Amino acid sequence: MDSAKPVALVTGASAGIGAEIARVFAANGHDLVLVARGEDKLRSLAGSLQERFGAHCTVCPQDLALPHAPRAVFDEVGRRNLRIDVLVNNAGVLHRGPFVATDFARHLQLLQVNIVACTALAHLFLPPMLERGSGRILNVASISAFQPLPCLSTYAASKAYLLSLSEALAIETRGTGVTVTAVCPGFTNTGMIARGAGRKAMRVPLVRNMDPAEVARQSFEACMAGKPLLIIGIANRAIVEFARYQPRPWRRWLSLRIAKRGF
């Protein structure tokens, strides 16, 4: 079905930052395509957005850890004759623990979701945007993109990739009517960073964890303004800027201190 409103496709929409991003887009006059593994959660969110904001929501349950999933999402959008005005690559996986102590299958799952799926979805949805001369891509990275993190080594590396890809695409699409934005929040109070029942969530020492709704609001504003990069939070920006001008051995030492105290 054709949508009279602009349509935002949000991955990882069933909870956390993704669900909040979907709410912000719905509140600002967008219809939604909601992508995640949990169909029941997606349908519950879709009903809430329809009732509260009048947003038409297409539920697309897919596991982006599977190689065929990005193409399945693209084909479903085409079958429904929906034009995607905003692609939000929010879905992500995080595994804590030493690199060698983590099963390699879990590393592969993380890389498939955090890197391959994001790249594939951008490669599928970007050409139609360029052809019509309008569209936006919002990639949710992390401040870990700027800093190696022991015990989160693959996660931080995947976010560094996503940040680099986003900034390169922002340059490639300049002047086309399409914008690409990377947002880098710090640790945010979602289920992904919880340690488990009765235990505290992961955090950077002396820096408060972020609220998903605030991350979503700032992400939406940066995306709609066409900003190539937004580091969310004053403390996070200060950490990134301070570390940027330090020698790499010192940055590795800082990473070790953060890992020991925060994870």
C-alpha positions in Angstrom: 0.0 0.0 0.0 1.1 3.5 -0.7 1.7 5.8 2.3 0.7 9.5 2.2 3.2 10.1 5.0 6.9 9.7 4.9 8.0 6.3 5.9 10.8 5.4 8.3 12.2 1.8 8.5 13.6 1.1 12.0 15.6 -2.0 12.7 15.8 -3.3 16.3 12.5 -1.7 16.9 11.1 -4.0 19.5 12.7 -2.5 22.5 15.3 0.1 23.8 16.5 2.8 21.6 14.8 1.4 18.5 11.4 1.5 20.0 12.0 5.0 21.2 13.2 6.1 17.8 10.0 4.6 16.3 7.9 6.6 18.7 9.8 9.9 17.8 9.3 9.3 14.1 5.6 8.5 14.6 5.1 11.6 16.8 6.6 13.6 14.0 4.3 12.4 11.2 5.9 9.3 9.9 4.5 5.9 9.1 6.8 3.0 10.2 8.2 -0.3 9.0 9.3 -2.0 12.2 11.9 -4.7 12.0 13.1 -7.1 14.7 13.0 -10.7 15.7 10.1 -10.5 18.2 6.8 -10.3 16.2 4.6 -10.0 19.3 6.6 -7.0 20.6 6.5 -5.4 17.2 2.8 -5.8 17.0 2.3 -4.4 20.4 4.4 -1.4 19.5 2.6 -1.0 16.2 -0.8 -0.9 18.0 0.5 1.7 20.4 1.9 4.0 17.7 -1.3 3.6 15.7 -3.5 4.5 18.7 -1.4 7.3 20.0 -0.1 9.0 16.8 -2.2 7.6 14.0 0.9 6.1 12.4 0.4 3.1 10.0 3.0 0.5 11.0 4.1 -2.4 8.9 5.5 -5.2 11.0 8.4 -7.1 9.5 9.7 -9.8 11.8 13.2 -10.7 10.7 16.4 -11.9 12.4 19.2 -9.8 11.0 21.7 -12.3 12.2 20.6 -14.4 9.2 22.3 -13.5 5.9 19.1 -13.5 3.9 17.2 -11.1 6.2 18.2 -7.7 4.7 17.0 -8.8 1.3 13.8 -10.2 2.8 13.1 -6.9 4.4 13.8 -5.0 1.1 11.5 -7.4 -0.8 8.7 -7.1 1.7 8.8 -3.3 1.5 8.7 -3.6 -2.3 5.8 -6.0 -2.2 3.8 -3.6 -0.1 4.7 -0.7 -2.5 6.2 1.4 0.3 8.7 4.1 -0.3 11.3 4.3 2.4 12.2 7.9 3.2 14.4 7.2 6.2 16.4 4.0 6.9 17.4 3.7 10.6 20.1 1.0 11.2 19.6 0.6 14.9 19.7 -3.1 15.5 22.8 -4.2 17.3 24.3 -7.1 19.3 26.7 -6.8 22.3 28.6 -9.6 23.9 30.7 -9.0 27.0 33.8 -11.0 27.9 37.3 -11.7 26.9 37.7 -12.3 23.1 38.9 -15.9 23.3 36.4 -16.8 26.0 33.5 -15.9 23.7 32.3 -18.6 21.4 33.2 -17.7 17.8 29.6 -18.2 16.7 28.7 -15.3 18.9 31.3 -13.1 17.3 29.9 -14.0 13.9 26.4 -13.2 15.0 27.5 -9.8 16.2 29.4 -9.1 13.0 26.4 -10.1 10.9 24.0 -7.8 12.7 26.3 -4.9 13.5 28.2 -4.7 10.2 26.9 -6.9 7.4 23.1 -6.3 7.9 23.7 -2.5 8.2 25.8 -2.5 5.1 23.4 -4.6 3.2 20.3 -2.5 4.1 22.2 0.7 3.1 23.2 -0.9 -0.2 19.7 -1.9 -0.9 17.8 1.2 0.1 20.3 3.9 -1.0 19.9 3.5 -4.8 16.2 4.3 -4.8 16.9 7.3 -2.6 19.6 8.6 -5.0 17.3 8.0 -8.0 14.6 10.2 -6.6 17.0 12.7 -5.0 15.7 12.4 -1.4 16.1 10.3 1.6 18.0 9.8 4.9 20.0 7.1 6.5 20.5 7.1 10.3 23.1 4.7 11.7 23.2 4.2 15.4 26.9 3.7 16.3 28.5 4.3 19.8 31.2 6.3 21.4 33.0 3.0 21.6 33.7 3.6 17.9 36.4 6.0 19.0 38.1 3.8 21.6 39.3 0.1 21.7 37.4 -1.6 24.6 38.8 -4.8 26.2 36.0 -7.3 26.9 33.9 -5.5 24.3 36.5 -5.8 21.5 34.3 -7.0 18.6 31.4 -4.7 19.6 33.7 -1.6 19.6 35.3 -2.6 16.4 31.9 -3.1 14.7 30.9 0.4 15.8 34.1 1.8 14.5 33.3 0.2 11.1 29.8 1.7 11.1 31.0 5.1 12.0 33.6 5.0 9.2 31.1 3.7 6.7 28.6 6.4 7.7 31.1 9.3 7.3 32.2 8.0 3.9 28.7 7.7 2.6 27.9 11.2 3.9 30.6 12.5 1.7 29.6 10.3 -1.3 26.0 11.5 -1.1 26.7 15.2 -0.6 24.6 17.3 -3.0 22.3 14.4 -4.0 19.4 15.3 -1.7 20.3 12.2 0.5 21.9 12.5 3.9 23.7 9.9 6.0 24.0 10.5 9.8 25.9 8.5 12.4 24.9 9.0 16.0 27.2 7.9 18.9 25.5 7.7 22.3 27.3 6.4 25.3 26.0 3.5 27.4 22.2 3.7 27.5 19.8 2.1 29.9 18.5 -0.7 27.7 18.3 -4.5 28.2 21.4 -4.9 26.0 23.8 -3.5 28.6 22.1 -5.0 31.7 24.3 -7.5 33.5 21.5 -9.6 34.7 19.0 -9.9 37.5 20.1 -8.0 40.6 23.3 -6.6 39.0 24.1 -3.2 37.8 24.2 -2.2 34.1 27.5 -1.5 32.4 28.6 2.0 32.6 31.6 4.3 32.1 33.0 5.4 35.5 31.8 8.9 36.6 29.5 9.2 33.5 25.8 8.6 33.9 24.1 6.2 31.5 21.8 7.8 29.0 18.0 7.6 28.7 16.8 5.8 25.5 14.1 8.4 24.9 16.6 11.3 25.0 19.0 9.4 22.7 16.1 8.8 20.3 15.1 12.5 20.3 18.6 13.8 19.6 19.1 11.1 17.0 15.9 12.1 15.2 16.9 15.8 15.2 20.4 15.1 13.9 19.0 12.9 11.1 16.4 15.4 10.0 19.0 18.2 10.1 21.3 16.0 7.9 24.2 16.1 10.3 27.0 13.7 9.4 27.9 12.9 13.0 26.4 13.5 16.5 28.1 12.4 19.7 25.3 12.4 22.2 26.0 13.9 25.7 28.3 16.6 26.9 30.4 14.1 29.0 30.7 11.7 26.0 31.8 14.5 23.7 34.4 15.6 26.2 35.7 12.0 26.6 36.0 11.5 22.8 37.7 14.9 22.3 40.1 14.4 25.1 41.1 10.9 24.0 41.5 12.0 20.4 44.6 14.0 21.2 46.3 11.5 23.5 49.0 9.0 22.4 47.7 5.6 21.5 49.5 3.8 24.4 47.7 6.2 26.8 44.3 5.4 25.1 45.0 1.7 25.6 45.7 2.3 29.3 42.4 4.3 29.6 40.5 1.5 27.8 41.8 -1.0 30.4 40.8 1.2 33.3 37.3 1.6 31.9 37.0 -2.1 31.3 38.0 -3.0 34.8 35.7 -0.5 36.5 32.8 -0.4 34.1 32.3 -3.9 32.8 
